[in-house]
Amino acid sequence: MDSQEAGIQETLQTPVLENGRPEVPSEESSRFTRDQLFTMAATGCLNFSSMICYSILGPFFPRELVQIGAKFTFVAGMFVSGCVTILFGMLDRAPDGSVFIGLCFLVRVMDATGFAAAVTASFSILAKAFPNNIATVMGSLETFTGLGLVLGPPIGGFLFQSFGYEVPFIVLGCIVLILVPLNMYLLPKYDALATKDSFWMLVTLPKVVFLCFTRFSLSACLGFLEPTMSLFVSEKFKLPSGYVGLVFLALALSYSLSAPLLGLLSDKMPYLRKWLLVFGGLLTALSFFLLGPAPILHIESKLWMFVLMLVLYGFSFGMSGIPLFPEILSCAYENGFEQGLSTLGLVSGLCGAMWSLGGFVGPTLGGFLNERLGFEWAAAIQGGWALLSGLAIGIFYILEASRRRRSSLQTRPGTNEERVHLLASEM
């Protein structure tokens, strides 16, 4: 943590020319310098390479998952991720220059591949083991995601300050490797038969398209906060570095505490999933619009409002994110997909691909907007993803309900007057 904060402080310092005079940026031109463009291109390539290694597995990896087995894929992905995490801690010993950059790309790509394999397999295994409680189980497990976000910074900071750069990565990598034989012993084997259903058949379903856009918008909004929020909080509110991490707890705790309840609600009352998706998107857009807040509102930015919007965003993130997987899965079953591990693999691979796509677009576009327009406008514009997804999925559900009503009336016996009366009563 200290090295990152020191790097941020050095970046914020005014550059000095060779004659000793400080370099004053030109106020007349807002164009990026050549070094800034090269820096943006380099970091963009890093995000692109890591995310494409995750998302590229979506079209074909679920079919391979059926052939080699979900358990083996899960365990192998954990093994690769653990080994690569340890290697990441050794990068400070690599030679400077192109060798160091090349190794960073290679390690990050390997980590993305192992992580994609493990996550895709884990989604399939969970859905196979808990077919009637998918949202409840996934919502409960998201509590551990929140705990990881909460405990990661203090534990990592303690290990870094006490033992140096390498130890946090070595400890985490060893913990993951220890879990590999444990999962090999405890996890049952799930077999599946090959299916005629393909990834592209799933993607072309209209409802799945809108749900994928919702998944993309969730990832893009969350990815936007990663490179921008800490800088905005430290500069705007003049908080010490230790208190900046506490601001992140508002988002992590809100999500981790609400996710199990939202998952239980989604399973017990499946008809509420559509409302959770719609209002989750709209609340996410509202939270991002007030996060700055947007300059058009002429509201002064306050720390309490910023924390409150993070709490609202954590809750709305769970509202949209938890029902997504069971909703896509039910849509696939309604359109003739076979119930089994093969379809579960297709759905989990699709969800992973959309998440990684948003994870690339969010930080890249958000960082560009943050540089050009500032955090307030960038957050408001980024919330447009969630607004569009909420409105789009809401309009789709309205049209779908109208179509089902018309089709049900056409199949009912009776005269035209009776059908009109039934339509009026349903409206």
C-alpha positions in Angstrom: 0.0 0.0 0.0 2.8 2.4 0.8 4.5 2.0 -2.5 1.2 2.6 -4.4 0.6 5.8 -2.3 4.1 7.0 -2.9 3.7 6.4 -6.6 0.5 8.4 -6.6 2.1 11.3 -4.7 5.0 11.3 -7.1 2.6 11.4 -10.1 0.7 14.4 -8.6 3.9 16.4 -8.1 4.7 19.1 -10.7 7.4 17.9 -13.2 10.7 19.8 -13.2 12.6 20.8 -16.3 16.4 20.5 -16.7 16.9 24.2 -15.9 15.3 23.7 -12.5 12.1 25.5 -13.3 8.8 23.8 -12.8 6.9 22.8 -16.0 3.6 24.5 -16.2 1.0 22.7 -18.3 -0.5 24.8 -21.1 -4.0 26.0 -20.4 -4.7 26.7 -24.0 -4.4 23.1 -25.2 -6.1 20.2 -23.6 -4.5 17.6 -25.9 -2.6 14.7 -24.4 1.2 14.8 -24.7 3.1 12.1 -26.6 4.2 10.4 -23.3 0.7 10.4 -22.0 -0.6 8.8 -25.2 2.1 6.1 -25.0 1.3 5.5 -21.3 -2.4 5.2 -22.0 -1.7 2.8 -24.9 0.6 0.6 -22.7 -1.9 0.3 -19.9 -4.8 -0.2 -22.3 -2.9 -3.1 -23.9 -2.4 -4.6 -20.5 -6.1 -4.4 -19.7 -7.0 -5.7 -23.1 -4.6 -8.7 -23.0 -5.7 -9.8 -19.6 -9.4 -9.4 -20.2 -9.4 -10.9 -23.7 -7.8 -14.0 -22.2 -10.8 -14.2 -19.9 -13.6 -13.4 -22.3 -12.2 -15.3 -25.3 -12.9 -18.6 -23.4 -16.7 -17.9 -23.5 -17.5 -19.3 -27.0 -15.7 -22.6 -26.8 -14.6 -23.3 -23.2 -17.9 -24.6 -21.9 -17.8 -27.4 -24.5 -14.3 -28.3 -23.3 -15.6 -28.1 -19.8 -18.0 -30.9 -20.6 -15.3 -33.1 -22.1 -12.6 -32.7 -19.4 -14.9 -32.3 -16.4 -15.9 -29.4 -14.2 -13.9 -30.6 -11.2 -10.6 -30.9 -13.1 -11.1 -27.5 -14.7 -11.8 -25.9 -11.3 -8.8 -27.5 -9.6 -6.5 -26.8 -12.5 -7.6 -23.2 -12.7 -6.8 -22.8 -8.9 -3.4 -24.4 -9.4 -2.5 -22.1 -12.2 -3.8 -19.0 -10.3 -1.8 -19.9 -7.2 1.4 -20.5 -9.1 1.1 -17.3 -11.1 0.3 -15.3 -7.9 3.6 -16.4 -6.4 5.4 -15.5 -9.7 3.9 -12.1 -9.5 5.7 -11.5 -6.2 9.0 -12.3 -7.9 8.7 -9.7 -10.6 10.6 -7.1 -8.7 13.7 -9.3 -9.3 13.3 -9.2 -13.1 15.6 -6.9 -15.1 14.2 -3.4 -15.9 12.9 -2.4 -19.3 11.3 -4.6 -21.9 12.0 -7.8 -20.0 10.1 -6.6 -17.0 7.2 -5.4 -19.1 7.0 -8.6 -21.1 7.0 -10.7 -17.9 4.2 -8.6 -16.5 2.1 -9.2 -19.6 2.8 -12.9 -19.5 2.0 -13.4 -15.8 -1.2 -11.3 -16.1 -2.4 -13.3 -19.1 -1.7 -16.6 -17.3 -3.5 -15.4 -14.2 -6.5 -14.4 -16.3 -6.6 -17.8 -18.0 -6.5 -19.7 -14.7 -9.0 -17.5 -13.1 -11.4 -17.8 -16.0 -11.2 -21.6 -15.9 -11.8 -21.7 -12.2 -14.7 -19.2 -12.1 -16.5 -20.8 -15.2 -16.3 -24.2 -13.6 -17.4 -23.0 -10.2 -20.5 -21.4 -11.5 -21.4 -24.6 -13.3 -20.7 -26.8 -10.2 -22.8 -24.5 -8.0 -25.7 -24.5 -10.4 -25.5 -28.3 -10.8 -25.3 -28.9 -7.0 -28.1 -26.4 -6.1 -30.5 -26.4 -9.0 -33.4 -25.0 -7.0 -31.4 -22.5 -4.9 -28.9 -21.0 -7.4 -29.4 -17.3 -6.4 -29.5 -18.1 -2.7 -26.2 -19.9 -2.8 -24.5 -17.4 -5.0 -25.8 -14.5 -2.9 -24.5 -16.2 0.2 -21.1 -16.8 -1.4 -20.9 -13.2 -2.4 -20.5 -12.5 1.4 -17.0 -14.0 1.1 -16.3 -11.7 -1.9 -17.1 -8.7 0.3 -15.0 -10.1 3.1 -12.1 -10.5 0.7 -12.5 -6.8 -0.4 -12.6 -5.7 3.2 -9.8 -7.8 4.7 -7.5 -7.7 1.6 -6.1 -4.1 2.0 -5.3 -4.3 5.8 -3.8 -7.8 5.6 -1.8 -6.9 2.4 -0.6 -3.7 4.0 0.5 -5.4 7.1 2.4 -8.1 5.3 4.0 -5.5 3.0 5.1 -3.2 5.8 6.4 -6.1 7.9 8.1 -8.4 5.3 8.3 -6.5 2.0 6.9 -6.8 -1.5 7.2 -10.5 -2.1 5.6 -11.9 1.0 1.9 -10.9 0.4 1.9 -12.6 -3.0 3.8 -15.7 -1.7 1.4 -16.1 1.2 -1.7 -15.7 -0.9 -0.4 -18.1 -3.6 0.5 -20.7 -1.1 -2.9 -20.6 0.5 -4.5 -21.1 -3.0 -2.2 -24.0 -3.6 -3.0 -25.6 -0.3 -6.7 -25.5 -1.3 -6.0 -27.5 -4.5 -5.6 -31.0 -2.9 -8.3 -30.1 -0.4 -10.8 -29.5 -3.2 -9.6 -32.6 -5.1 -10.6 -34.7 -2.1 -13.8 -32.9 -1.0 -15.4 -31.8 -4.3 -17.5 -34.5 -5.9 -17.2 -35.3 -9.6 -19.8 -33.9 -11.9 -20.1 -35.6 -15.3 -22.0 -34.3 -18.2 -23.1 -35.4 -21.7 -22.3 -33.5 -24.8 -25.1 -31.4 -26.1 -26.2 -30.0 -29.5 -26.8 -26.6 -28.0 -24.1 -24.1 -28.8 -22.8 -20.8 -27.4 -24.1 -18.8 -30.4 -27.7 -20.3 -30.0 -27.7 -18.9 -26.4 -26.3 -15.5 -27.4 -28.9 -14.9 -30.1 -31.8 -15.2 -27.7 -33.3 -11.6 -27.4 -33.7 -11.8 -23.6 -30.2 -13.1 -23.1 -28.9 -10.1 -25.1 -30.5 -7.6 -22.7 -29.3 -9.6 -19.7 -25.8 -9.7 -21.1 -25.9 -5.9 -21.5 -26.9 -5.7 -17.8 -23.9 -7.9 -16.8 -21.6 -5.7 -19.0 -22.9 -2.5 -17.4 -22.4 -3.8 -13.9 -18.8 -4.7 -14.6 -18.1 -1.4 -16.4 -19.4 0.7 -13.5 -17.5 -1.2 -10.9 -14.3 -1.2 -13.1 -14.6 2.6 -13.4 -14.2 3.1 -9.7 -11.0 1.1 -9.4 -8.6 3.6 -10.9 -10.5 6.8 -10.1 -12.2 6.7 -6.7 -9.2 6.6 -4.4 -7.6 9.6 -6.1 -10.9 11.6 -6.0 -11.4 10.9 -2.3 -7.9 11.8 -1.3 -7.8 15.0 -3.3 -11.4 16.2 -2.8 -11.8 15.5 0.9 -8.2 15.7 2.0 -8.3 12.4 3.8 -5.2 10.6 5.1 -4.2 7.5 3.2 -5.5 5.2 6.0 -9.0 6.6 5.9 -9.2 6.3 2.1 -9.4 2.5 2.5 -12.3 2.9 5.0 -14.4 4.6 2.4 -14.2 1.4 0.3 -15.8 -0.5 3.1 -19.1 1.3 2.5 -19.4 -0.5 -0.9 -18.0 -3.8 0.2 -20.1 -4.2 3.3 -23.3 -3.0 1.7 -22.9 -5.6 -1.1 -21.8 -8.5 1.1 -24.6 -8.0 3.6 -27.4 -7.5 1.1 -26.4 -10.2 -1.4 -27.6 -13.3 0.7 -31.0 -11.6 1.3 -31.4 -10.7 -2.4 -30.4 -14.2 -3.4 -33.0 -15.7 -1.1 -35.6 -13.3 -2.3 -34.8 -14.2 -5.9 -35.2 -17.9 -5.3 -38.3 -17.8 -3.2 -40.1 -15.3 -5.5 -38.7 -15.7 -9.0 -41.3 -13.3 -10.4 -39.4 -10.5 -8.6 -36.2 -11.0 -10.5 -37.4 -8.7 -13.3 -38.1 -5.9 -10.8 -34.8 -6.4 -9.1 -33.0 -6.1 -12.4 -34.9 -3.0 -13.5 -34.7 -1.1 -10.3 -31.2 -2.2 -9.6 -30.0 -0.6 -12.8 -32.0 2.6 -12.1 -30.6 2.9 -8.6 -27.1 2.3 -9.8 -27.5 5.1 -12.3 -28.8 7.4 -9.5 -25.9 6.5 -7.2 -23.3 7.3 -9.9 -25.1 10.6 -10.8 -24.9 11.7 -7.2 -21.5 10.2 -6.5 -19.7 13.3 -7.6 -22.3 14.7 -7.7 -22.9 15.7 -11.3 -22.1 19.4 -11.8 -25.4 20.0 -13.5 -27.1 19.6 -10.0 -25.0 22.4 -8.4 -24.7 20.3 -5.2 -21.6 20.6 -3.2 -19.7 17.4 -2.8 -19.8 16.0 0.8 -18.1 13.0 2.3 -21.2 11.7 3.9 -23.1 11.9 0.6 -20.2 10.1 -1.2 -20.3 7.2 1.4 -24.1 7.1 1.3 -24.0 6.7 -2.5 -21.5 3.9 -2.2 -23.8 2.1 0.2 -26.7 2.6 -2.3 -24.5 1.3 -5.1 -23.5 -1.8 -3.2 -27.1 -2.6 -2.6 -28.2 -1.9 -6.2 -25.2 -3.9 -7.5 -26.6 -6.9 -5.7 -30.1 -6.2 -6.9 -28.9 -6.5 -10.5 -26.1 -9.0 -10.2 -27.6 -11.7 -8.1 -30.7 -12.6 -10.2 -28.7 -12.5 -13.5 -27.4 -16.0 -13.6 -30.7 -17.8 -12.7 -32.6 -15.5 -15.1 -30.3 -16.4 -18.0 -30.5 -20.1 -17.1 -34.2 -20.1 -16.9 -34.4 -18.3 -20.3 -32.2 -21.0 -21.8 -34.4 -23.8 -20.4 -37.5 -22.1 -21.7 -36.0 -22.1 -25.2 -35.3 -25.8 -25.3 -31.8 -26.0 -23.9 -31.1 -29.3 -22.1 -30.9 -29.3 -18.4 -27.5 -30.4 -17.4 -23.9 -29.3 -16.8 -23.3 -28.5 -20.5 -25.9 -25.7 -20.5 -24.6 -24.5 -17.1 -21.2 -24.2 -18.6 -22.5 -22.2 -21.5 -24.3 -19.8 -19.2 -21.3 -19.4 -16.8 -19.0 -18.9 -19.8 -21.2 -16.2 -21.2 -21.5 -14.4 -17.9 -17.7 -14.5 -17.5 -17.2 -13.1 -21.0 -19.6 -10.2 -20.4 -18.0 -9.4 -17.1 -14.5 -9.2 -18.5 -15.7 -7.1 -21.4 -17.1 -4.6 -19.0 -14.0 -4.8 -16.9 -12.0 -3.6 -19.9 -14.3 -0.9 -21.1 -15.1 0.5 -17.7 -11.6 1.5 -16.5 -10.4 2.5 -20.0 -13.3 4.7 -20.9 -13.7 5.9 -17.3 -10.1 6.8 -17.0 -10.3 8.8 -20.3 -13.4 10.7 -19.1 -11.9 11.3 -15.7 -8.8 12.9 -17.3 -10.9 15.0 -19.7 -14.0 16.0 -17.7 -13.2 15.2 -14.1 -14.6 12.6 -11.7 -18.0 14.3 -11.3 -18.9 14.2 -15.0 -17.1 10.9 -15.6 -19.1 9.1 -12.9 -22.4 10.6 -14.2 -21.6 9.5 -17.7 -20.5 6.0 -16.5 -23.8 5.6 -14.7 -25.4 5.9 -18.2 -24.5 2.2 -18.7 -26.7 1.2 -15.8 -29.5 3.6 -16.8 -29.6 2.1 -20.3 -29.5 -1.4 -19.1 -32.3 -0.8 -16.6 -34.6 0.9 -19.1 -33.8 -1.6 -21.8 -34.6 -4.7 -19.7 -37.7 -3.0 -18.3 -39.0 -2.3 -21.8 -38.3 -5.8 -22.9 -40.2 -7.3 -19.9 -43.2 -5.0 -20.7 -43.2 -6.2 -24.3 -42.8 -9.8 -23.3 -45.7 -9.6 -20.8 -47.9 -8.0 -23.5 -47.0 -10.7 -26.0 -47.8 -13.5 -23.5 -51.1 -11.9 -22.8 -52.1 -11.8 -26.4 -51.0 -15.4 -27.0 -52.9 -16.6 -24.0 -56.1 -14.9 -25.2 -55.7 -16.5 -28.6 -55.5 -20.0 -27.1 -58.5 -19.6 -24.8 -61.9 -20.7 -26.0 -64.8 -18.2 -26.2 -66.2 -15.4 -28.2 -64.4 -12.2 -29.0 -66.5 -10.4 -26.4 -65.2 -12.8 -23.7 -61.6 -12.3 -24.9 -62.0 -8.5 -24.7 -63.4 -8.9 -21.2 -60.5 -11.1 -20.1 -58.0 -8.7 -21.6 -59.6 -5.8 -19.7 -59.6 -7.7 -16.4 -55.9 -8.6 -16.8 -54.9 -5.0 -17.5 
